[in-house]
Amino acid sequence: MLTGKFRSIKRLVKASGYSWDGLLFTWRNETAFQQESLAFLVMFPLAFWWPETHIESAILVMSLFVVLIAELINTAIEAAIDRHGDEVHQWSGVAKDVASAAVLLALIQCVLVWLLVLY
């Protein structure tokens, strides 16, 4: 039983390392992620200072995380498509465009949430 717990902890640590690698890769290679991360760092403290309730703060913080999550997924889709080479294919373009649209919608919802909560 004890070895099972240690195996689970080891797997969790290893998975966390992969996640960290993904964050670092995206930070180093995606300007949009850098910009969104810096906006996150500025807006995160404001999400606790500006609103009147903890629920409002939670909603603001969640909207910030959604933007970063969408950008990470967009980067993953782009990397998977680019892995197959330079061949131009209609469906590759569709996949990249749809992932980019997800980021756009995440940004729009973030702005709308902040406007609705704060005004």
Contacts in CASP RR format, 6 or more apart in sequence:
PFRMAT RR
TARGET T0000
AUTHOR 0000-0000-0000
METHOD contacts of the structure
MODEL  1
MLTGKFRSIKRLVKASGYSWDGLLFTWRNETAFQQESLAFLVMFPLAFWW
PETHIESAILVMSLFVVLIAELINTAIEAAIDRHGDEVHQWSGVAKDVAS
AAVLLALIQCVLVWLLVLY
22 72 0 8 1.000
23 72 0 8 1.000
25 75 0 8 1.000
26 33 0 8 1.000
26 71 0 8 1.000
26 72 0 8 1.000
26 75 0 8 1.000
27 33 0 8 1.000
27 34 0 8 1.000
27 37 0 8 1.000
29 75 0 8 1.000
30 71 0 8 1.000
30 75 0 8 1.000
32 71 0 8 1.000
32 103 0 8 1.000
33 68 0 8 1.000
33 71 0 8 1.000
33 72 0 8 1.000
33 75 0 8 1.000
36 67 0 8 1.000
36 68 0 8 1.000
36 71 0 8 1.000
37 68 0 8 1.000
39 64 0 8 1.000
40 64 0 8 1.000
40 67 0 8 1.000
40 68 0 8 1.000
43 60 0 8 1.000
43 64 0 8 1.000
43 114 0 8 1.000
44 61 0 8 1.000
44 64 0 8 1.000
46 60 0 8 1.000
47 57 0 8 1.000
47 60 0 8 1.000
47 61 0 8 1.000
47 64 0 8 1.000
48 57 0 8 1.000
48 61 0 8 1.000
50 60 0 8 1.000
50 118 0 8 1.000
51 57 0 8 1.000
51 60 0 8 1.000
51 117 0 8 1.000
51 118 0 8 1.000
56 117 0 8 1.000
59 113 0 8 1.000
59 117 0 8 1.000
60 113 0 8 1.000
60 114 0 8 1.000
60 117 0 8 1.000
63 109 0 8 1.000
63 110 0 8 1.000
63 113 0 8 1.000
63 114 0 8 1.000
64 110 0 8 1.000
66 106 0 8 1.000
66 109 0 8 1.000
66 110 0 8 1.000
67 103 0 8 1.000
67 106 0 8 1.000
67 107 0 8 1.000
67 110 0 8 1.000
69 106 0 8 1.000
70 102 0 8 1.000
70 103 0 8 1.000
70 105 0 8 1.000
70 106 0 8 1.000
71 103 0 8 1.000
71 106 0 8 1.000
73 99 0 8 1.000
73 102 0 8 1.000
74 99 0 8 1.000
74 100 0 8 1.000
74 102 0 8 1.000
74 103 0 8 1.000
77 95 0 8 1.000
77 96 0 8 1.000
77 99 0 8 1.000
78 96 0 8 1.000
78 99 0 8 1.000
81 92 0 8 1.000
81 93 0 8 1.000
81 95 0 8 1.000
81 96 0 8 1.000
84 92 0 8 1.000
END
